[in-house]
Amino acid sequence: MPRYEYRCRTCGSTFEVSRPMAESAAPAACPSGHDDTVKLLSAVAVGGTKSAPSPGAGGGGGCCGGGCCG
């Protein structure tokens, strides 16, 4: 289930709420009970690993893909 981050305009606290995507726009009260909150824009980070190219997969350096430009 996605987690959405909110900030309370009354006390300034930041908190997260887990809820279905269909309810992402629903208001959320802060843990202190204040109702004046705003949903924050979250940046999604997608990580991965960079792998070396397979032998014989082509590529290389230079202007013509590793071939002799002669």
A tleap script that builds the chain and sets N, CA, C and O, in Angstrom:
source leaprc.protein.ff14SB
mol = sequence {
  NMET PRO ARG TYR GLU TYR ARG CYS ARG THR
  CYS GLY SER THR PHE GLU VAL SER ARG PRO
  MET ALA GLU SER ALA ALA PRO ALA ALA CYS
  PRO SER GLY HIE ASP ASP THR VAL LYS LEU
  LEU SER ALA VAL ALA VAL GLY GLY THR LYS
  SER ALA PRO SER PRO GLY ALA GLY GLY GLY
  GLY GLY CYS CYS GLY GLY GLY CYS CYS CGLY
}
set mol.1.N position { 0.841 -1.166 0.000 }
set mol.1.CA position { 0.000 0.000 0.000 }
set mol.1.C position { 0.895 1.240 0.000 }
set mol.1.O position { 1.861 1.305 0.760 }
set mol.2.N position { 0.582 2.218 -0.841 }
set mol.2.CA position { 1.409 3.431 -0.923 }
set mol.2.C position { 1.353 4.245 0.362 }
set mol.2.O position { 0.366 4.223 1.098 }
set mol.3.N position { 2.440 4.961 0.604 }
set mol.3.CA position { 2.534 5.866 1.761 }
set mol.3.C position { 2.583 7.282 1.227 }
set mol.3.O position { 3.328 7.581 0.294 }
set mol.4.N position { 1.788 8.144 1.820 }
set mol.4.CA position { 1.726 9.541 1.410 }
set mol.4.C position { 2.203 10.416 2.567 }
set mol.4.O position { 1.893 10.144 3.727 }
set mol.5.N position { 2.949 11.455 2.250 }
set mol.5.CA position { 3.508 12.338 3.269 }
set mol.5.C position { 2.693 13.635 3.329 }
set mol.5.O position { 2.353 14.224 2.303 }
set mol.6.N position { 2.395 14.058 4.548 }
set mol.6.CA position { 1.609 15.254 4.792 }
set mol.6.C position { 2.350 16.174 5.751 }
set mol.6.O position { 3.222 15.733 6.500 }
set mol.7.N position { 1.998 17.456 5.723 }
set mol.7.CA position { 2.527 18.419 6.688 }
set mol.7.C position { 1.345 19.151 7.294 }
set mol.7.O position { 0.424 19.563 6.589 }
set mol.8.N position { 1.381 19.305 8.603 }
set mol.8.CA position { 0.338 20.022 9.322 }
set mol.8.C position { 0.650 21.511 9.288 }
set mol.8.O position { 1.749 21.921 9.661 }
set mol.9.N position { -0.295 22.318 8.850 }
set mol.9.CA position { -0.100 23.762 8.799 }
set mol.9.C position { -0.226 24.395 10.181 }
set mol.9.O position { 0.260 25.503 10.405 }
set mol.10.N position { -0.871 23.700 11.098 }
set mol.10.CA position { -1.075 24.244 12.440 }
set mol.10.C position { 0.167 24.082 13.308 }
set mol.10.O position { 0.644 25.049 13.902 }
set mol.11.N position { 0.695 22.845 13.382 }
set mol.11.CA position { 1.839 22.606 14.276 }
set mol.11.C position { 3.156 22.387 13.534 }
set mol.11.O position { 4.214 22.347 14.161 }
set mol.12.N position { 3.107 22.242 12.190 }
set mol.12.CA position { 4.327 22.102 11.400 }
set mol.12.C position { 4.893 20.696 11.335 }
set mol.12.O position { 5.937 20.485 10.718 }
set mol.13.N position { 4.229 19.725 11.957 }
set mol.13.CA position { 4.765 18.364 11.926 }
set mol.13.C position { 4.559 17.727 10.554 }
set mol.13.O position { 3.620 18.061 9.831 }
set mol.14.N position { 5.444 16.817 10.217 }
set mol.14.CA position { 5.349 16.048 8.976 }
set mol.14.C position { 5.070 14.604 9.360 }
set mol.14.O position { 5.687 14.073 10.283 }
set mol.15.N position { 4.138 13.968 8.653 }
set mol.15.CA position { 3.751 12.595 8.976 }
set mol.15.C position { 3.367 11.851 7.709 }
set mol.15.O position { 3.115 12.457 6.668 }
set mol.16.N position { 3.327 10.528 7.810 }
set mol.16.CA position { 2.974 9.679 6.676 }
set mol.16.C position { 1.703 8.910 6.971 }
set mol.16.O position { 1.411 8.571 8.117 }
set mol.17.N position { 0.945 8.639 5.900 }
set mol.17.CA position { -0.280 7.859 6.003 }
set mol.17.C position { -0.242 6.800 4.911 }
set mol.17.O position { 0.019 7.109 3.748 }
set mol.18.N position { -0.502 5.550 5.283 }
set mol.18.CA position { -0.631 4.467 4.301 }
set mol.18.C position { -2.101 4.355 3.936 }
set mol.18.O position { -2.962 4.214 4.805 }
set mol.19.N position { -2.379 4.420 2.634 }
set mol.19.CA position { -3.765 4.297 2.175 }
set mol.19.C position { -3.767 3.883 0.718 }
set mol.19.O position { -2.772 4.075 0.019 }
set mol.20.N position { -4.869 3.316 0.247 }
set mol.20.CA position { -4.961 2.926 -1.169 }
set mol.20.C position { -4.859 4.149 -2.083 }
set mol.20.O position { -5.192 5.264 -1.681 }
set mol.21.N position { -4.400 3.930 -3.302 }
set mol.21.CA position { -4.258 5.023 -4.261 }
set mol.21.C position { -5.587 5.716 -4.519 }
set mol.21.O position { -5.611 6.920 -4.778 }
set mol.22.N position { -6.690 4.983 -4.453 }
set mol.22.CA position { -8.009 5.573 -4.687 }
set mol.22.C position { -8.351 6.620 -3.628 }
set mol.22.O position { -9.210 7.471 -3.859 }
set mol.23.N position { -7.687 6.568 -2.466 }
set mol.23.CA position { -7.948 7.518 -1.392 }
set mol.23.C position { -6.810 8.527 -1.225 }
set mol.23.O position { -6.724 9.194 -0.194 }
set mol.24.N position { -5.945 8.642 -2.217 }
set mol.24.CA position { -4.766 9.498 -2.101 }
set mol.24.C position { -5.113 10.977 -1.920 }
set mol.24.O position { -4.340 11.711 -1.304 }
set mol.25.N position { -6.247 11.427 -2.437 }
set mol.25.CA position { -6.626 12.829 -2.333 }
set mol.25.C position { -7.453 13.132 -1.086 }
set mol.25.O position { -7.783 14.291 -0.834 }
set mol.26.N position { -7.788 12.117 -0.310 }
set mol.26.CA position { -8.600 12.325 0.893 }
set mol.26.C position { -7.810 13.106 1.936 }
set mol.26.O position { -6.596 12.930 2.047 }
set mol.27.N position { -8.479 13.965 2.702 }
set mol.27.CA position { -7.771 14.716 3.743 }
set mol.27.C position { -7.254 13.790 4.842 }
set mol.27.O position { -7.785 12.700 5.057 }
set mol.28.N position { -6.215 14.241 5.529 }
set mol.28.CA position { -5.630 13.453 6.615 }
set mol.28.C position { -5.368 14.371 7.797 }
set mol.28.O position { -4.760 15.429 7.640 }
set mol.29.N position { -5.823 13.972 8.975 }
set mol.29.CA position { -5.558 14.747 10.197 }
set mol.29.C position { -4.175 14.383 10.702 }
set mol.29.O position { -3.747 13.236 10.573 }
set mol.30.N position { -3.472 15.352 11.279 }
set mol.30.CA position { -2.147 15.085 11.824 }
set mol.30.C position { -2.278 14.282 13.126 }
set mol.30.O position { -3.356 14.247 13.718 }
set mol.31.N position { -1.198 13.643 13.576 }
set mol.31.CA position { -1.251 12.842 14.799 }
set mol.31.C position { -1.687 13.652 16.030 }
set mol.31.O position { -2.162 13.071 17.006 }
set mol.32.N position { -1.533 14.973 15.997 }
set mol.32.CA position { -1.960 15.821 17.116 }
set mol.32.C position { -3.434 16.202 17.018 }
set mol.32.O position { -3.966 16.872 17.903 }
set mol.33.N position { -4.097 15.770 15.935 }
set mol.33.CA position { -5.529 16.011 15.781 }
set mol.33.C position { -5.914 17.225 14.964 }
set mol.33.O position { -7.101 17.526 14.839 }
set mol.34.N position { -4.953 17.927 14.408 }
set mol.34.CA position { -5.262 19.107 13.586 }
set mol.34.C position { -5.730 18.658 12.198 }
set mol.34.O position { -5.241 17.667 11.656 }
set mol.35.N position { -6.671 19.393 11.641 }
set mol.35.CA position { -7.215 19.037 10.324 }
set mol.35.C position { -6.641 19.848 9.177 }
set mol.35.O position { -6.870 19.505 8.017 }
set mol.36.N position { -5.902 20.911 9.461 }
set mol.36.CA position { -5.355 21.770 8.412 }
set mol.36.C position { -4.017 21.201 7.934 }
set mol.36.O position { -2.952 21.635 8.375 }
set mol.37.N position { -4.089 20.226 7.028 }
set mol.37.CA position { -2.883 19.561 6.527 }
set mol.37.C position { -2.807 19.681 5.019 }
set mol.37.O position { -3.804 19.950 4.349 }
set mol.38.N position { -1.618 19.479 4.501 }
set mol.38.CA position { -1.390 19.521 3.065 }
set mol.38.C position { -0.562 18.301 2.676 }
set mol.38.O position { 0.394 17.934 3.359 }
set mol.39.N position { -0.948 17.687 1.574 }
set mol.39.CA position { -0.202 16.540 1.058 }
set mol.39.C position { 1.042 17.044 0.356 }
set mol.39.O position { 0.970 17.953 -0.471 }
set mol.40.N position { 2.181 16.457 0.684 }
set mol.40.CA position { 3.451 16.877 0.093 }
set mol.40.C position { 3.732 16.103 -1.182 }
set mol.40.O position { 3.313 14.955 -1.330 }
set mol.41.N position { 4.433 16.731 -2.087 }
set mol.41.CA position { 4.860 16.079 -3.317 }
set mol.41.C position { 6.075 15.229 -2.994 }
set mol.41.O position { 7.089 15.741 -2.521 }
set mol.42.N position { 5.977 13.956 -3.245 }
set mol.42.CA position { 7.076 13.047 -2.947 }
set mol.42.C position { 7.848 12.727 -4.211 }
set mol.42.O position { 7.268 12.505 -5.274 }
set mol.43.N position { 9.142 12.707 -4.080 }
set mol.43.CA position { 9.996 12.295 -5.193 }
set mol.43.C position { 10.248 10.805 -5.058 }
set mol.43.O position { 10.603 10.326 -3.981 }
set mol.44.N position { 10.067 10.082 -6.131 }
set mol.44.CA position { 10.272 8.646 -6.114 }
set mol.44.C position { 11.681 8.354 -6.604 }
set mol.44.O position { 12.086 8.805 -7.676 }
set mol.45.N position { 12.417 7.602 -5.813 }
set mol.45.CA position { 13.770 7.216 -6.200 }
set mol.45.C position { 13.753 5.762 -6.635 }
set mol.45.O position { 13.304 4.887 -5.894 }
set mol.46.N position { 14.233 5.514 -7.814 }
set mol.46.CA position { 14.314 4.157 -8.314 }
set mol.46.C position { 15.789 3.826 -8.447 }
set mol.46.O position { 16.517 4.473 -9.200 }
set mol.47.N position { 16.214 2.837 -7.726 }
set mol.47.CA position { 17.625 2.465 -7.750 }
set mol.47.C position { 17.844 1.208 -8.555 }
set mol.47.O position { 16.908 0.468 -8.856 }
set mol.48.N position { 19.044 0.989 -8.883 }
set mol.48.CA position { 19.413 -0.203 -9.615 }
set mol.48.C position { 20.918 -0.318 -9.616 }
set mol.48.O position { 21.628 0.515 -9.053 }
set mol.49.N position { 21.372 -1.332 -10.238 }
set mol.49.CA position { 22.814 -1.494 -10.342 }
set mol.49.C position { 23.204 -1.390 -11.800 }
set mol.49.O position { 22.474 -1.830 -12.688 }
set mol.50.N position { 24.326 -0.820 -12.026 }
set mol.50.CA position { 24.841 -0.695 -13.375 }
set mol.50.C position { 25.724 -1.904 -13.620 }
set mol.50.O position { 26.651 -2.178 -12.858 }
set mol.51.N position { 25.433 -2.605 -14.664 }
set mol.51.CA position { 26.235 -3.785 -14.966 }
set mol.51.C position { 27.104 -3.526 -16.186 }
set mol.51.O position { 26.777 -2.708 -17.046 }
set mol.52.N position { 28.194 -4.226 -16.237 }
set mol.52.CA position { 29.112 -4.111 -17.370 }
set mol.52.C position { 28.479 -4.781 -18.579 }
set mol.52.O position { 27.741 -5.753 -18.422 }
set mol.53.N position { 28.749 -4.282 -19.789 }
set mol.53.CA position { 28.196 -4.910 -20.985 }
set mol.53.C position { 28.752 -6.320 -21.173 }
set mol.53.O position { 29.883 -6.623 -20.795 }
set mol.54.N position { 27.933 -7.151 -21.756 }
set mol.54.CA position { 28.352 -8.523 -22.028 }
set mol.54.C position { 29.426 -8.534 -23.103 }
set mol.54.O position { 29.408 -7.693 -24.001 }
set mol.55.N position { 30.365 -9.476 -23.026 }
set mol.55.CA position { 31.378 -9.573 -24.083 }
set mol.55.C position { 30.708 -9.793 -25.439 }
set mol.55.O position { 29.777 -10.591 -25.553 }
set mol.56.N position { 31.170 -9.105 -26.435 }
set mol.56.CA position { 30.626 -9.256 -27.784 }
set mol.56.C position { 29.320 -8.511 -27.989 }
set mol.56.O position { 28.677 -8.675 -29.026 }
set mol.57.N position { 28.912 -7.693 -27.022 }
set mol.57.CA position { 27.646 -6.981 -27.132 }
set mol.57.C position { 27.784 -5.707 -27.955 }
set mol.57.O position { 26.816 -4.957 -28.083 }
set mol.58.N position { 28.925 -5.450 -28.500 }
set mol.58.CA position { 29.119 -4.251 -29.304 }
set mol.58.C position { 29.546 -3.099 -28.434 }
set mol.58.O position { 29.904 -3.281 -27.271 }
set mol.59.N position { 29.507 -1.935 -28.992 }
set mol.59.CA position { 29.909 -0.761 -28.234 }
set mol.59.C position { 31.401 -0.580 -28.286 }
set mol.59.O position { 32.083 -1.232 -29.077 }
set mol.60.N position { 31.898 0.264 -27.483 }
set mol.60.CA position { 33.314 0.569 -27.482 }
set mol.60.C position { 33.478 2.061 -27.490 }
set mol.60.O position { 32.535 2.790 -27.183 }
set mol.61.N position { 34.618 2.518 -27.823 }
set mol.61.CA position { 34.854 3.947 -27.800 }
set mol.61.C position { 34.986 4.504 -29.189 }
set mol.61.O position { 34.848 3.790 -30.183 }
set mol.62.N position { 35.249 5.756 -29.243 }
set mol.62.CA position { 35.496 6.386 -30.536 }
set mol.62.C position { 34.245 6.805 -31.254 }
set mol.62.O position { 33.127 6.570 -30.795 }
set mol.63.N position { 34.455 7.433 -32.393 }
set mol.63.CA position { 33.353 8.003 -33.133 }
set mol.63.C position { 32.515 6.978 -33.893 }
set mol.63.O position { 31.390 7.271 -34.300 }
set mol.64.N position { 33.052 5.800 -34.082 }
set mol.64.CA position { 32.312 4.825 -34.893 }
set mol.64.C position { 32.103 3.523 -34.137 }
set mol.64.O position { 32.146 2.447 -34.734 }
set mol.65.N position { 31.878 3.605 -32.836 }
set mol.65.CA position { 31.510 2.428 -32.080 }
set mol.65.C position { 32.653 1.476 -31.797 }
set mol.65.O position { 32.417 0.294 -31.546 }
set mol.66.N position { 33.867 1.950 -31.829 }
set mol.66.CA position { 34.998 1.087 -31.491 }
set mol.66.C position { 35.731 0.507 -32.686 }
set mol.66.O position { 36.755 -0.158 -32.533 }
set mol.67.N position { 35.208 0.759 -33.872 }
set mol.67.CA position { 35.889 0.261 -35.064 }
set mol.67.C position { 37.026 1.204 -35.465 }
set mol.67.O position { 37.192 2.280 -34.890 }
set mol.68.N position { 37.775 0.794 -36.425 }
set mol.68.CA position { 38.875 1.617 -36.886 }
set mol.68.C position { 38.332 2.675 -37.841 }
set mol.68.O position { 37.668 2.356 -38.827 }
set mol.69.N position { 38.620 3.917 -37.541 }
set mol.69.CA position { 38.105 5.013 -38.362 }
set mol.69.C position { 39.069 5.389 -39.464 }
set mol.69.O position { 38.723 6.176 -40.345 }
set mol.70.N position { 40.234 4.859 -39.432 }
set mol.70.CA position { 41.301 5.020 -40.344 }
set mol.70.C position { 41.453 6.119 -41.200 }
set mol.70.O position { 42.416 6.177 -41.965 }
savepdb mol mol.pdb
quit
